[in-house]
C-alpha cells in the first residue's frame, strides 16, 4: 500500500488545517511550524483514509519517518504506514503520533510508547500573563522594567528593518552558543545554527494571509531590540510559540515578552500557551519546566508487536 505524497507548499494550508483543527494543537502539525522548519524542502504530506500523513525528518538525527494525525481507520492507517516505512528501508516505527491517535490503536497489535522528549508544554495563559504563582519571573520582569523601562512594541514581520533586527539578535544568540560550545570543548555541526536562520526566513516568506493569526513583539532598550517573540493563535483556546530570542545580557526580557504576548492573546479568547517540546535537551527541559506547565500534549512512537 502506498499513497501519493507531495512537497509541502503554502497553498496546502487549508488541507492541513482542515484536519488539524479537529484536534488539540500539536506543535509538529501546526502548518506554519511545518512550513518554517522544512528548510531543505524534504517534508512530504498526503491523505490516507482521510487522515493527514506527514513524512518528517527527525529533529535531531535528520532520519526520515512517518507520522499521522486523524481519527479515520486509525489502526489500518498505522499498519499501512509501517508497511510503507519497511518497504522504503526505513525503521518500522511511527513517531510523533498524537495521543488521540495512539489511544485508538489496538495495543495487542501495536506497541505504543510515550515519547517524553516530544511532549508539548502547555501553560495556562493567565499564569504567563501575571506570573501569579511564579515569584521568580514576577521579580525578573519587574527588575527588567525598573532598569530598562517597558518599551515593548508589536512587530510587523514583512518590514525589512524588523527582519534585520531579528536576524541581528539571532546572530547574537549564535555567537553566544558558539562561545559556550568552545568553552565546553564541544564540536559544532555545520548546520546546527544555520537551520534557525533559514526557518525564520521561510516564515518571513509566508504571505500576510498566512500570518493573519500571528502576533509578534519586540522589547527595546535604548532604541535597540533586546528580544523578540513570534507566536500564533493555533486554535480557539490556544496560542503556540514559534520563534523567540533575547540578548542574554537583559535578564527578564523573555518573561516580559511572553507576558505581553499573553495579554494580547487573552483579548482573542486564548486560554493556553503551547511552548512546544524540549527534544530531550536538559537546558530546554529546565527552562520550559520553570514556567509551570499545567499539562502536556503527549506524542508516541508506534511499532508492531513481535509475534
C-alpha positions as CSV (number, residue, x, y, z in Angstrom):
1,X,0.0,0.0,0.0
2,X,1.3,3.4,-0.9
3,X,-0.1,6.9,-1.0
4,X,0.7,9.9,-3.1
5,X,2.8,12.3,-1.0
6,X,3.7,15.8,-2.1
7,X,6.1,18.5,-1.1
8,X,4.6,21.0,1.4
9,X,3.6,24.3,-0.1
10,X,2.0,27.4,1.2
11,X,-1.1,26.5,-0.8
12,X,-1.5,23.4,1.4
13,X,-2.6,25.3,4.5
14,X,-6.3,24.7,4.0
15,X,-5.9,21.0,3.7
16,X,-3.6,20.7,6.8
17,X,-5.9,23.0,8.9
18,X,-9.0,21.1,7.8
19,X,-7.6,18.0,9.7
20,X,-5.6,19.6,12.5
21,X,-8.5,21.9,13.6
22,X,-10.4,18.8,14.8
23,X,-7.6,18.0,17.4
24,X,-5.6,19.7,20.1
25,X,-2.9,21.9,18.5
26,X,0.2,19.6,18.5
27,X,3.2,21.7,17.5
28,X,4.5,19.3,14.9
29,X,1.3,19.5,12.9
30,X,1.0,23.3,13.0
31,X,1.1,24.5,9.4
32,X,3.4,27.4,10.0
33,X,5.8,25.3,12.1
34,X,6.0,22.6,9.4
35,X,6.4,25.3,6.7
36,X,9.1,27.2,8.5
37,X,11.2,24.2,9.6
38,X,11.1,22.5,6.2
39,X,14.4,24.2,5.5
40,X,15.5,21.5,2.9
41,X,12.1,21.0,1.3
42,X,12.1,17.4,2.5
43,X,8.8,17.3,4.3
44,X,6.0,15.4,2.5
45,X,2.3,15.3,3.2
46,X,-0.6,13.2,2.0
47,X,-4.1,11.9,2.7
48,X,-4.6,8.3,3.8
49,X,-8.0,7.1,4.8
50,X,-9.0,10.7,5.5
51,X,-6.0,11.3,7.8
52,X,-3.2,13.7,7.4
53,X,0.1,11.8,6.8
54,X,3.4,13.5,7.2
55,X,6.8,12.2,6.3
56,X,9.1,14.1,8.7
57,X,12.8,14.2,9.2
58,X,13.9,13.6,12.8
59,X,14.7,17.0,14.5
60,X,18.0,15.6,15.9
61,X,19.2,12.9,13.6
62,X,17.6,14.0,10.3
63,X,16.4,10.5,9.6
64,X,13.0,10.3,7.8
65,X,10.0,8.7,9.4
66,X,6.2,8.6,9.0
67,X,3.5,10.0,11.3
68,X,-0.2,10.8,11.0
69,X,-3.0,12.8,12.6
70,X,-6.6,11.7,12.2
71,X,-9.4,9.6,13.5
72,X,-10.4,7.6,10.4
73,X,-9.4,3.9,10.3
74,X,-6.6,4.6,12.7
75,X,-5.4,1.0,13.0
76,X,-5.4,0.4,9.3
77,X,-3.6,3.7,8.7
78,X,-0.9,2.9,11.2
79,X,-0.4,-0.5,9.7
80,X,-0.2,0.8,6.2
81,X,2.4,3.4,7.2
82,X,4.5,0.9,8.9
83,X,4.4,-1.3,5.8
84,X,5.5,1.7,3.7
85,X,8.3,2.5,6.0
86,X,9.6,-1.0,5.9
87,X,9.3,-1.1,2.1
88,X,11.4,2.1,1.8
89,X,14.1,0.7,4.0
90,X,13.2,3.0,6.9
91,X,12.9,1.9,10.5
92,X,9.4,0.4,11.0
93,X,8.4,2.9,13.7
94,X,6.0,5.8,13.5
95,X,7.0,8.8,15.6
96,X,5.2,11.9,16.9
97,X,1.9,10.1,16.9
98,X,-0.6,12.3,18.9
99,X,-2.4,11.0,22.0
100,X,-5.8,10.9,20.3
101,X,-4.4,8.6,17.5
102,X,-2.3,6.4,19.8
103,X,-5.1,5.8,22.2
104,X,-7.3,4.5,19.4
105,X,-4.8,1.7,18.4
106,X,-5.2,-1.9,19.4
107,X,-2.4,-2.4,21.9
108,X,-2.4,-6.1,21.4
109,X,-1.2,-5.5,17.8
110,X,0.7,-2.3,18.2
111,X,3.5,-1.3,20.7
112,X,2.6,2.2,21.7
113,X,5.2,4.1,23.8
114,X,5.2,7.6,25.2
115,X,7.9,9.9,23.6
116,X,8.6,12.3,26.6
117,X,11.1,14.3,24.7
118,X,8.4,15.4,22.3
119,X,5.6,16.3,24.7
120,X,4.3,19.8,24.1
121,X,4.4,22.0,27.2
122,X,1.1,23.7,27.9
123,X,0.8,26.7,30.2
124,X,-2.3,28.5,31.4
125,X,-2.3,31.8,29.6
126,X,-3.3,33.6,32.7
127,X,-0.3,32.4,34.5
128,X,2.0,33.7,31.8
129,X,0.1,37.0,31.8
130,X,0.5,37.5,35.5
131,X,3.1,35.0,36.8
132,X,0.8,35.0,39.9
133,X,2.4,31.8,41.2
134,X,5.9,32.3,39.9
135,X,7.7,34.8,42.1
136,X,10.9,34.3,40.2
137,X,9.5,35.5,36.9
138,X,7.4,38.3,38.5
139,X,10.6,39.6,40.1
140,X,12.6,39.2,36.8
141,X,10.1,41.2,34.8
142,X,9.8,43.9,37.5
143,X,13.6,44.1,37.7
144,X,13.9,44.5,33.9
145,X,11.3,47.3,33.8
146,X,13.0,49.2,36.6
147,X,16.4,49.0,34.9
148,X,15.4,49.4,31.3
149,X,11.8,50.6,31.0
150,X,9.0,48.8,29.3
151,X,9.4,49.6,25.6
152,X,7.6,46.6,24.1
153,X,6.3,47.0,20.5
154,X,4.2,44.9,18.2
155,X,6.3,43.9,15.2
156,X,5.4,43.8,11.5
157,X,7.2,40.8,10.1
158,X,7.2,41.8,6.5
159,X,9.0,45.1,7.3
160,X,12.7,44.9,6.2
161,X,14.0,46.8,9.2
162,X,12.2,44.5,11.6
163,X,13.7,41.4,9.8
164,X,17.1,42.9,10.0
165,X,16.8,43.5,13.8
166,X,15.6,39.9,14.3
167,X,18.5,38.4,12.3
168,X,20.9,40.6,14.3
169,X,19.5,39.1,17.5
170,X,19.8,35.6,16.0
171,X,23.5,36.4,15.2
172,X,24.0,37.4,18.8
173,X,22.3,34.1,20.0
174,X,24.5,32.0,17.7
175,X,27.7,33.8,18.9
176,X,26.8,33.1,22.5
177,X,26.1,29.4,21.6
178,X,29.4,29.1,19.8
179,X,31.3,30.6,22.7
180,X,29.7,28.1,25.1
181,X,30.5,25.2,22.8
182,X,34.1,26.3,22.6
183,X,34.3,26.7,26.4
184,X,32.9,23.2,26.8
185,X,35.1,21.8,24.0
186,X,32.1,20.6,22.2
187,X,32.2,20.2,18.4
188,X,29.5,22.1,16.5
189,X,27.8,20.6,13.4
190,X,27.9,22.9,10.3
191,X,24.1,23.2,10.1
192,X,23.4,23.3,13.9
193,X,22.5,27.0,13.7
194,X,22.0,27.7,10.0
195,X,18.6,25.9,10.2
196,X,17.4,28.6,12.6
197,X,18.2,31.4,10.1
198,X,16.5,29.5,7.2
199,X,13.4,28.7,9.3
200,X,12.9,32.3,10.1
201,X,13.5,33.3,6.5
202,X,10.8,30.9,5.4
203,X,8.4,32.3,7.9
204,X,9.0,35.8,6.5
205,X,8.2,34.4,3.0
206,X,4.7,33.5,4.1
207,X,2.0,35.9,3.0
208,X,0.1,38.3,5.1
209,X,-2.9,35.9,4.9
210,X,-0.7,33.0,6.2
211,X,0.4,35.2,9.1
212,X,-3.0,36.5,9.9
213,X,-3.1,34.8,13.3
214,X,0.5,35.6,14.2
215,X,1.4,38.2,16.8
216,X,5.0,39.3,17.3
217,X,6.6,41.6,19.8
218,X,9.9,43.1,20.4
219,X,11.4,44.6,23.5
220,X,13.8,47.5,23.1
221,X,16.5,49.0,25.3
222,X,17.9,52.4,24.3
223,X,16.2,52.1,21.0
224,X,17.9,48.7,20.2
225,X,15.9,45.5,20.0
226,X,16.8,43.3,23.0
227,X,14.5,40.4,22.2
228,X,11.7,39.3,20.0
229,X,8.9,36.7,20.2
230,X,6.7,35.3,17.4
231,X,3.5,33.4,18.5
232,X,0.4,32.3,16.7
233,X,-3.2,31.7,17.6
234,X,-3.4,28.0,16.7
235,X,-6.9,27.0,17.9
236,X,-9.8,28.8,19.6
237,X,-8.2,28.3,23.1
238,X,-4.5,28.0,22.2
239,X,-1.6,30.1,21.0
240,X,1.7,28.5,20.1
241,X,5.3,29.7,20.3
242,X,7.2,29.7,17.0
243,X,10.4,31.8,17.5
244,X,11.9,33.9,20.2
245,X,15.4,35.1,21.1
246,X,16.7,37.7,23.6
247,X,20.0,39.3,24.4
248,X,21.1,37.3,27.4
249,X,22.6,40.5,28.9
250,X,19.0,41.5,29.7
251,X,17.6,39.2,32.3
252,X,13.8,39.2,32.3
253,X,13.4,40.2,28.7
254,X,11.9,36.9,27.6
255,X,9.5,36.8,30.5
256,X,8.3,40.3,29.7
257,X,7.8,39.4,26.1
258,X,5.8,36.3,26.9
259,X,3.7,38.4,29.4
260,X,2.9,40.9,26.7
261,X,2.1,38.2,24.1
262,X,-0.3,36.5,26.7
263,X,-2.0,39.9,27.3
264,X,-2.6,40.3,23.6
265,X,-3.9,36.7,23.0
266,X,-6.2,36.9,26.1
267,X,-8.2,39.5,24.1
268,X,-8.6,36.9,21.4
269,X,-10.1,34.4,23.9
270,X,-7.0,32.2,24.2
271,X,-6.6,30.3,27.5
272,X,-3.5,28.1,26.9
273,X,0.1,28.7,25.7
274,X,1.8,25.9,23.8
275,X,5.6,26.2,24.2
276,X,6.4,23.1,22.1
277,X,8.7,20.3,23.1
278,X,12.2,20.1,24.7
279,X,13.7,17.4,22.4
280,X,15.3,15.8,25.5
281,X,17.7,18.7,25.8
282,X,18.4,19.3,29.5
283,X,18.6,23.1,29.3
284,X,15.4,23.3,27.3
285,X,13.6,21.0,29.7
286,X,14.7,23.0,32.7
287,X,13.6,26.4,31.1
288,X,10.3,25.1,29.9
289,X,9.5,23.3,33.2
290,X,10.3,26.5,35.1
291,X,7.1,28.1,33.7
292,X,5.0,25.5,35.4
293,X,3.2,23.5,32.7
294,X,-0.4,22.5,33.6
295,X,-0.4,19.6,31.2
296,X,1.4,18.2,28.1
297,X,0.2,17.3,24.7
298,X,1.6,13.8,24.5
299,X,3.1,12.1,21.5
300,X,4.0,8.5,21.0
301,X,6.1,6.0,18.9
302,X,4.2,3.2,17.3
303,X,5.5,-0.1,16.0
304,X,4.1,-3.6,15.5
305,X,4.4,-6.0,18.4
306,X,6.6,-9.1,17.8
307,X,4.5,-12.1,17.1
